[in-house]
Amino acid sequence: MTVLVNVIVTLGMLYVVPAGLRLIDPVHLLRTARLWPLAAAPGALCLWLPRGLPATALAALYAAACLALAARAPVRLLRARPLTPPAIAVATALVSPSIAATALVCERAGHRLFGFDLDILALTVPHFHFAGFTAALVAGLVCRTVSGRAGTDGLACWAACSVPAGTLLVLLGYFVDDWAELLGAVVLTGGMWAVALLTWREIRPTGPDRTTRTLLATSAAVLVATMLLALWWAAGEATGIPHPTLTWMAATHGLGNALGFALCSVLAWRRLTAEARTADARTAHARTAQARTADRPDRRPGDRPTPAPRTPSDRVEISS
């Protein structure tokens, strides 16, 4: 299980987080996204070292970067007026890596933080990189994109609010009891299934090409299965019914969420945002050309300027 978890966490640190930062704010977080792999490299390296001082020191370097990122969350919330569900989801995404990094430092040091087993701390690291960062980010992107469409506002707002709420409830469940953790799993699963439904029904058909649509379809379909596994495990912990082991969950729920949901979602949304920016650039160029044509001194009075072409692309940026 250790090797599999380390691979999943490395993927989250080195690619998913910096790619997600570009989706959150391609302007103000661009430098952070570019430098993030350098900041995350010590964290990724410490995973493969034995527990001890060197591994702990490397994890602490990564934790410092994550805490600096988390400090941006309250600033963004203060700037968001009015406070919207996508803004809440983005703030959750920015804070989540710091929780993962704190657990990583303690696990690498062999310290049972709040009395938790080291295996639980180790699994907290991928959980808050994917269920925390990526899930909240994608929920916010989906909500921002489909807001205003008939019949989707309520479900989109539920997704953007319930994913952060479910993530927080799962975290609180660690300190309360298994029933509280089950409640968090139910809320989080409901939010993620809402994300899957909206992705399949509203976002996937607007994909500019087959690759993007396939990535979106995969991310939506995988969530149905992986979150059902999460419910099964949480219900088993609370009620004592037979349920998967942590090793089995890492190989199914963890790997499926990392590759099938997180990676596919980030790749798809990067393609969507790139297509939207390209379409906007073409429209701006056409309008500039139209203005120049209208100002030409040799234009006859009866000539009419050619209208700029319209683009069907949706704005999918989530920066506030």
N, C-alpha and C positions, 0 to 999 in steps of 0.2 A: 504493500500500500504506500509506503514512504516514497518510493521512486515515482509512482504515478502522481501522487499529490505534488511532489516537487516539480514535475513536468508541467502540471496544470498551473501552479503558482508562477512558475517562470514565464509561461505564456502570458498570464495576466499582467505581471510586472513590466515585461519588456515590450509588449505590443498592445494589448487591449487598453491599458490605462492611457498611454500617450495618444493612441488613435482616438480614444474617447474624448480626450481633452480637446482635440481639434474639432470634434463635433460640438462640444459645449460652447466653445468660443474660438473660432478660427483666427481671430485677431489678437485679443488680449492674452490668450493662453497658448499662442503659437510658439513663443520662445520656450515656455515651460514644457510643451509637448516635445519640442526638438531635443531639449536637454534631459528629458525624463529617463531615457534608456541609460544614460550615464549615472544618474542618481539611483536608478533601480538595479544597476549591475551588482553593487555590493550585496543587496538583498537577495538577488538571485544566486550569487555565489555562496552565500552563507548557508543556503539550503543543502548544499552538497558537502558541507564540512561537518565533522563531529561536533556535538554540543560542547561549548567551552568559550573561553574568552575571545579568540579570534572570530568565531561565528557570531558571538553576541555583539562585538564591535562593528562588524559589517552590517548586521541587522539594525543597529542603532543609527548608522549613517542613512539607511533607507528610511527609517522611522522619522528622522529629522526632515527629510524631503516631504514625506507624507503629512507631517504636522504643518509644514509651510503651506502645502496645498489646502489642507483643511481650514487654515486661517482665511482663505479666500471666500469660504462659504458665507459667513455672516456679512461680509462686505457686499456680496451679490444679493443677499436677502434684503439688506437695507436699501439697495438701489432699486430693487424690484417693487414698483408701485403701480398698481396694487399687487399684493402678493398672490401669485398664481400657482396652480398645481405644478406646472412645469418647473417653476423656480424652486419649489420645495423639493422636487425630484432631483434637480441639478445639485442643490445644496447637499442632499443625502449622498449623491455620487462623490462629491468632493471630500466629504468627511470620511467615507467608508474605508479608503486605504489606510488612514491613520489608525483605525481600530485593528485592521489586519496586521499592520506593522507593530503595534504594541504587543499583540499576541505573539508575533514572530520573535521579538526581542526576548520575551519571557521564556518562550519555548526553547530558543537557542541557548539561553542561560541555564536551562533546567529548573527554572523557577515556576512553581505551581501557582500562577496568578489567581487570587481569590479561591485557592484550593482546587482549581480545575486540573484534571489529568493533562499530561503533556500531549496526549493524542488529541484531546478536545481542542487544546490551543493550536495544535498544528492544523486541524481542520477549519479552525476559525479564519485562518489566513486566506485560503481560497474562497471561503464563504463570503467574506466581505470584499474580495476583489470582484466576484462575479454576481452573487445575489445582492451585494451592497452597491458596488460601483456600476457595473454594466447594466443590471436590471433596472436600477433607478434611472440611469441615463436613457436607456431605450424607452422606458415608460414616459419620460418627459418628452422625448423626441416625437413619439407617437401622438401624445396629447397635443403638443404644439401644432403638429401637421394636420390633424383631423379636426381641430377645434373650429367650430362654425359650420361644420357639415351637418346636414339634417340627420337626426337620429343617432349621433355619435358623441355629442358633448358630454352627456352624463356618464357614459361608459369610459370615455377618455379621461375625464376628471377622476373617476374612481380608480382607474389604473395608475395615474400619476400620484395619487395620494395613498393608495393602499399598499403599493410596493414599498415606499419608505416606511409607512406605518407597520407593515408586516415585518420588515427587516428589524425595526426597533423592538417590536414585540418578541421576536425570536431572541434577540440579544438580552432583553429583560428576563425572558424565560430561563436563561442560563442561571440567573440569580434567584428566581422564585421557585418554580417546580416544572415538571414535565407537562402539566396541563396548560400552564401559561405559554410554554414553548409550542404546544399543539395549537393554541389559539393563534399565535403568530404565524405558524405554518399555514393555517387556514386562510388568514387574511392575505398573506404573501402569495399563496397559490391562486386565490381569487383575482388578485391584481395581475399576476403573470398570465393567467388564462385570458383576462381581458386584453392584455397586450397582444397575446397570440391571435385572438379573434380579430382585433382591429388591424393587426399587421396583415393577416390573411385576406380580410374583406376589403380594407380601405387602402392600405399601402402597397401591397403586392401588385395589384392590377396597374398601378401607375409607374411601375419599374420601367426604365428606358430600354432595357434589353433582357434577354432570356437569363443571362447570368445573375443579374440583380434580382429578378423575380424568383429564381431558384434559391438564392441565398435567403431571401425573405420567407419563402415557403418553408424552407428547412428549419429556420429559427422558430417559426410559429409551430410547426408540427412537433419539434423536439420538446418544446415547453409542455405540451400536453402530457407526455410520458414522464419527463423528469420531475415535474411538480407533483404528479400522482405518486411517484416514489417517495418524495419528501413527505407527503401526507401520511403514507403508509408507515414510514419510519417514525414520525412524530407520534402517530396514534399508537404504535407499538410500544414506544417508550412510556407513554402515559397510561395505557391500559394493560400492558403486559401481553397483548396478542402477539403471535409470531410475526417477526418483521426482519428486514435485511440487516446484516451486520454492517459496521462502519466500513470495512474493507469492500464489501459488495456495493455499498452506496457510493464509495469513491469511484469505483470502476463503472458505475452506471449513471447515477444522478450527477456526480461530479464531472466525469468526463463528457457526458452528454451536454451539460450546461456550458462547459468551457468551450468545446468545439462546435457543437450543434447550434447552441443559442448565442453565446457571447461572440465567438469569432465570426460566425456567419452574419450576425446582426451588425457588428461594427464594419465588416467589409461591405455589406449591402448599403448601410447608411452613408459610408464614405463615397460610394458610387452615386447614390442619390444626390448628395450635396454637391459633388463635382458636376453632375449633369445640370443641376439647378443653376450653379454659378456660370457654367458655359452658356446656358440658354439666356441668362440675364445679360451676360456680356454681349451676346449676339444682338439682343434687343437694344441695348444701349448703343452699340455700333450703328445699327440701322437707324435709330432716332437721330444720331449725330449726322449721318449721311443725309437724312431727310432735311435736317435743319440747314445743312450746307447747300442743298439743292434749292431750298426755298429762298436762300439769300443770294443766289446767283444773279448777277446783273443782266445776263442774257436771257433770263426766263421770261417767256411771253406771258402777258396778262391772263390768257386763257388756260395756261398750264396749271395742273394741280399736282402738288407734291405727292409722291408715292408714300402711302401710310407704312409705318414700321410694322413688321410682322409681329403677331402676338405669339406668345409661347405658353403652352399649357402647363409648364413646370410649376410645381408648388414650392413655396419657400419652406425649407426644412431646417434652417438654422435655429438654434435654441438659445443663442446668446441674448442677454438682456441688457 
